[in-house]
Amino acid sequence: MVVTAGAAGEPRSVTILGSTGSVGTQTVDLVARDPERFPVVALTANRNVALLAEQARRLRARLAVVADPSVYAELKDLLSGTGIEVAAGAEAVAAAAEQPADWVMAAIVGAAGLEPTLAAVRRGAIVAFANKEVLVCAGALMMEEVAAHGATLLPVDSEHSAIYQVFDFDRIDSVARLILTASGGPFRTRDRAFMAAATREQAVAHPTWDMGAKISVDSATMMNKGLELIEAHFLFAIPEERIDVLVHPQSVIHSLVEYVDGSVLAQLGTPDMRTPIAYALGWPGRIATPAQRLDLAKAASLTFEAPDPDRFPALRLARAALQSGGGAPTILSAANEVAVQAFLDRRIGFLDIERIVEETLTALPHRPLRDLAAVREADAEARRNAAARVMAVGATAVGSR
Ligand SMILES: NC(=O)c1ccc[n+]([C@@H]2O[C@H](COP(=O)([O-])OP(=O)(O)OC[C@H]3O[C@@H](n4cnc5c(N)ncnc54)[C@H](OP(=O)(O)O)[C@@H]3O)[C@@H](O)[C@H]2O)c1
């Protein structure tokens, strides 16, 4: 079934990659409110078979896929007698994205989302794009594929969704600057001594957004804003030096675009991911959500401050990687994934994350990325290099974390 992009209110079949995660479950929540309009083709997860099976039954999905083959039998059992097709393995996740759904939510975490997102792009689908690591590790190649296959990439990150909604794509020359807002994360007011001893629990306790573990830690280091800066550069074709970051702890203004005449346009709302997800799901129309309404009279105050580069060096690392170009952002993102996972596993300290990313970026050559094979190679090399650095930390005592 092909649905015209402009046909607001008409059925739109959907596939949700990463349906069991934070963005995935919120997408399921919206889709389940209007199952007639949003029939589900495929749902995918890594290994959370219990939730995946429950979602597949509830949404009457045609296909449910797990990336981890070791849980295939369990998923098959849970869905036996339903007629829902079951598959497992990384290739099966990419094959799920190839199924003819009009709209695909890319909400896998990390570079594992590259192949499935690409599979959806290559068949010209509307891709709701949350999985920022994919654009960081292969931005230029990804945008070339989007153009070559006539796919539509709709940003789901709240900041990029905000920019998308106020960005003048017909007159890009009139855009002076993008301003990405940042909550500042749980350590916004903390010093480096506090961060050195920070636990996993403290790092994932985000003040305004309820998100998956990896992005929560990225928010605490502010690497998340660095990844978003790179994402914005590729999505909107704006050079790095014209993308600024502004700390705004209340997360009400989701980002801003400054035009050459001095006008600044912004998108506002309460911090609820269902709003940007719904924007992509209903695009080019809008659909209702249960998100709490913004009441500016009740909002005590909206405050702003510049990010502190000394306490949060990850932003500088991301900028430097984008300036360096080639495989540098790929290395940055891969090393960060390895380091964040090691921190979540309590194998390294919080400040080891940025150190491991910086050392990996310094140690490896920033080769040009001519094709996806080069992306995979740079990604794998960075993961090996960063993992060795994690091992070196592991030799010291981290038992108290
Ligand atoms: N959460 C937010 O509010 C938010 C906001 C903006 C952008 N984002 C971005 O959206 C993406 C998803 O974030 P999230 O917070 O939703 O993450 P999450 O809660 O950790 O969920 C990740 C999803 O990806 C699946 N997954 C993990 N590893 C996989 C693999 N190797 N292969 C296939 N699937 C895999 C997980 O399955 P299991 O459940 O089985 O592990 C889960 O469904 C990230 O790139 C993040 O930066 C998130």
The ligand as a Gaussian input file, in Angstrom:
#p B3LYP/6-31G(d) Opt

LIG

0 1
 N       14.682000       8.297000      24.763000
 C       14.515000       9.505000      24.285000
 O       13.737000      10.288000      24.821000
 C       15.270000       9.943000      23.058000
 C       15.165000      11.270000      22.626000
 C       15.817000      11.659000      21.470000
 C       16.590000      10.756000      20.767000
 N       16.719000       9.479000      21.217000
 C       17.551000       8.538000      20.458000
 O       16.722000       7.450000      20.054000
 C       17.488000       6.233000      20.054000
 C       16.795000       5.244000      20.996000
 O       16.867000       5.763000      22.315000
 P       16.066000       5.125000      23.526000
 O       16.278000       6.031000      24.667000
 O       14.698000       4.798000      23.079000
 O       16.920000       3.788000      23.743000
 P       16.511000       2.488000      24.578000
 O       15.409000       2.795000      25.522000
 O       17.774000       1.933000      25.107000
 O       15.917000       1.502000      23.446000
 C       16.736000       1.018000      22.423000
 C       15.953000       0.093000      21.517000
 O       16.860000      -0.485000      20.559000
 C       16.882000      -1.927000      20.727000
 N       18.255000      -2.361000      20.514000
 C       19.304000      -2.199000      21.350000
 N       20.420000      -2.735000      20.810000
 C       20.059000      -3.255000      19.612000
 C       20.752000      -3.962000      18.600000
 N       22.061000      -4.249000      18.708000
 N       20.074000      -4.335000      17.489000
 C       18.749000      -4.075000      17.368000
 N       18.029000      -3.414000      18.312000
 C       18.678000      -3.011000      19.414000
 C       16.385000      -2.179000      22.145000
 O       15.868000      -3.495000      22.306000
 P       15.791000      -4.189000      23.786000
 O       14.689000      -3.465000      24.514000
 O       15.455000      -5.601000      23.487000
 O       17.132000      -3.986000      24.416000
 C       15.308000      -1.089000      22.238000
 O       14.160000      -1.494000      21.549000
 C       18.902000       6.619000      20.503000
 O       19.699000       6.827000      19.385000
 C       18.689000       7.931000      21.248000
 O       19.826000       8.755000      21.209000
 C       16.073000       9.057000      22.343000

